[in-house]
């Protein structure tokens, strides 16, 4: 029932590896987000310069108004693409971290089950009922955890579908409005 130094060493190594995985995932996500932001800033600056030049070349107010509505469409599409990319990075990071935490949860369950089995072997006679009750409580907690995980995944999938539908509808609406204005 006592923990050996080898078990402590093994647990510490596993914890360090888990922390490194989490840190690497976070850094990779931050790196992707920083690259996306820098690229987006560069494209926005280039677009702003190009749009300003096009607007200054307008010969009359009607041409200026028509240009403004046609220049707005690509900007909106780029904003939607940016938000999709940010959402994708966040979703992928969440999935990777979720896998790490699920692995940790499974390992914890295994360790608790092993400890309970050892305790049951060394327990005095008549303690079978208490051990069975603890095992039942753990099984119920695991079932609840699985249900919550499945529900969270369903919510994430529905949210992703709704975001995709909303952005698609927004782009279409603005596109048709720009065509009518032109």
C-alpha positions as CSV (number, residue, x, y, z in Angstrom):
1,X,0.0,0.0,0.0
2,X,3.0,2.2,0.3
3,X,4.4,4.2,-2.6
4,X,7.9,3.2,-3.7
5,X,10.5,5.7,-4.8
6,X,10.3,4.2,-8.3
7,X,6.6,4.9,-8.4
8,X,7.1,8.5,-7.4
9,X,9.9,8.9,-9.9
10,X,7.7,7.4,-12.7
11,X,4.8,9.7,-11.7
12,X,7.0,12.8,-11.7
13,X,8.4,11.9,-15.1
14,X,4.8,11.4,-16.5
15,X,3.7,14.8,-15.0
16,X,6.7,16.6,-16.5
17,X,6.0,15.1,-19.9
18,X,2.4,16.1,-19.6
19,X,3.3,19.7,-18.7
20,X,5.8,19.8,-21.6
21,X,3.0,18.6,-23.9
22,X,0.7,21.3,-22.6
23,X,3.3,24.0,-22.9
24,X,4.3,22.9,-26.4
25,X,0.6,23.0,-27.5
26,X,0.1,26.4,-26.0
27,X,3.3,27.8,-27.7
28,X,2.4,26.3,-31.0
29,X,-1.0,27.8,-30.8
30,X,0.4,31.2,-29.9
31,X,2.9,31.0,-32.7
32,X,0.2,30.2,-35.3
33,X,-2.0,33.0,-33.9
34,X,0.9,35.5,-34.0
35,X,1.7,34.5,-37.6
36,X,-1.9,34.9,-38.6
37,X,-2.1,38.3,-37.0
38,X,1.1,39.5,-38.7
39,X,0.0,38.3,-42.1
40,X,-3.5,39.8,-41.6
41,X,-1.9,43.2,-40.6
42,X,0.3,43.1,-43.7
43,X,-2.7,42.3,-46.0
44,X,-4.8,45.0,-44.3
45,X,-2.1,47.6,-44.8
46,X,-1.7,46.7,-48.5
47,X,-5.4,46.7,-49.1
48,X,-5.8,50.1,-47.3
49,X,-3.1,51.6,-49.6
50,X,-4.7,50.1,-52.7
51,X,-8.1,51.2,-51.7
52,X,-7.0,54.7,-50.9
53,X,-5.3,55.0,-54.4
54,X,-8.4,53.7,-56.1
55,X,-10.7,56.1,-54.2
56,X,-8.4,59.1,-55.0
57,X,-8.6,58.1,-58.7
58,X,-12.4,58.5,-58.7
59,X,-13.5,61.2,-61.1
60,X,-17.0,62.0,-59.7
61,X,-19.1,61.3,-56.5
62,X,-21.1,58.5,-58.1
63,X,-17.9,56.6,-59.0
64,X,-16.6,57.2,-55.5
65,X,-19.8,55.7,-53.9
66,X,-19.8,52.7,-56.3
67,X,-16.1,52.1,-55.5
68,X,-16.8,52.1,-51.8
69,X,-19.4,49.4,-51.9
70,X,-17.2,47.2,-54.2
71,X,-14.2,47.7,-52.0
72,X,-16.1,46.7,-48.8
73,X,-16.9,43.2,-50.1
74,X,-13.3,41.9,-50.2
75,X,-12.6,43.4,-46.8
76,X,-15.6,41.6,-45.3
77,X,-14.6,38.3,-46.8
78,X,-11.1,38.7,-45.4
79,X,-12.5,39.6,-41.9
80,X,-14.6,36.4,-42.1
81,X,-11.6,34.3,-43.2
82,X,-9.6,35.8,-40.3
83,X,-12.3,34.9,-37.8
84,X,-12.5,31.4,-39.2
85,X,-8.8,31.0,-38.9
86,X,-8.8,32.2,-35.3
87,X,-11.7,29.9,-34.5
88,X,-9.8,27.0,-36.2
89,X,-6.7,27.6,-34.1
90,X,-8.6,27.8,-30.9
91,X,-10.6,24.6,-31.7
92,X,-7.5,22.6,-32.6
93,X,-5.8,23.8,-29.4
94,X,-8.8,22.8,-27.4
95,X,-8.9,19.4,-29.0
96,X,-5.2,18.7,-28.4
97,X,-5.5,19.8,-24.7
98,X,-8.6,17.8,-24.3
99,X,-6.8,14.6,-25.5
100,X,-4.0,15.3,-22.9
101,X,-6.6,15.8,-20.1
102,X,-8.5,12.7,-21.2
103,X,-5.3,10.7,-21.0
104,X,-4.6,12.0,-17.6
105,X,-8.1,11.2,-16.4
106,X,-7.8,7.7,-17.7
107,X,-4.4,7.2,-15.9
108,X,-5.9,8.6,-12.7
109,X,-8.8,6.2,-12.9
110,X,-6.4,3.3,-13.5
111,X,-4.3,4.3,-10.5
112,X,-7.3,4.7,-8.2
113,X,-8.7,1.3,-9.3
114,X,-5.3,-0.3,-8.6
115,X,-5.1,1.4,-5.2
116,X,-8.6,0.2,-4.4
117,X,-7.8,-3.3,-5.4
118,X,-4.7,-3.3,-3.2
119,X,-6.7,-1.8,-0.3
120,X,-9.4,-4.5,-0.7
121,X,-6.8,-7.2,-0.5
122,X,-5.3,-5.8,2.7
123,X,-8.6,-4.6,4.2
124,X,-10.2,-6.4,7.2
125,X,-13.0,-8.8,6.7
126,X,-16.4,-7.2,6.1
127,X,-15.0,-4.2,4.3
128,X,-16.1,-5.5,0.9
129,X,-19.2,-3.4,1.0
130,X,-17.3,-0.2,1.5
131,X,-14.9,-1.0,-1.4
132,X,-17.8,-1.9,-3.6
133,X,-19.5,1.4,-2.8
134,X,-16.3,3.4,-3.6
135,X,-16.0,1.4,-6.9
136,X,-19.6,2.1,-7.7
137,X,-19.1,5.8,-7.0
138,X,-16.1,5.9,-9.3
139,X,-18.0,4.2,-12.0
140,X,-20.8,6.7,-11.7
141,X,-18.3,9.6,-11.8
142,X,-16.7,8.1,-14.9
143,X,-20.1,7.7,-16.6
144,X,-21.0,11.3,-15.8
145,X,-17.6,12.5,-17.1
146,X,-18.1,10.6,-20.4
147,X,-21.6,12.0,-20.7
148,X,-20.4,15.6,-20.2
149,X,-17.5,15.1,-22.6
150,X,-19.9,13.8,-25.3
151,X,-22.3,16.7,-24.7
152,X,-19.5,19.2,-24.9
153,X,-18.4,17.8,-28.2
154,X,-21.9,18.0,-29.6
155,X,-22.2,21.6,-28.4
156,X,-18.9,22.4,-30.1
157,X,-20.0,20.7,-33.4
158,X,-23.3,22.6,-33.3
159,X,-21.6,25.9,-32.6
160,X,-19.1,25.3,-35.4
161,X,-22.0,24.6,-37.8
162,X,-23.9,27.7,-36.7
163,X,-20.8,29.9,-37.0
164,X,-20.2,28.6,-40.6
165,X,-23.8,29.1,-41.5
166,X,-23.9,32.6,-40.1
167,X,-20.7,33.8,-41.7
168,X,-21.8,32.3,-45.1
169,X,-25.2,34.1,-44.8
170,X,-23.4,37.4,-43.9
171,X,-21.0,37.2,-46.8
172,X,-23.9,36.4,-49.2
173,X,-26.0,39.3,-47.8
174,X,-23.3,41.8,-48.1
175,X,-22.3,40.5,-51.5
176,X,-25.9,40.9,-52.9
177,X,-26.2,44.4,-51.3
178,X,-22.9,45.5,-52.9
179,X,-24.1,44.2,-56.3
180,X,-27.4,46.2,-55.9
181,X,-25.5,49.3,-54.9
182,X,-23.2,49.0,-57.9
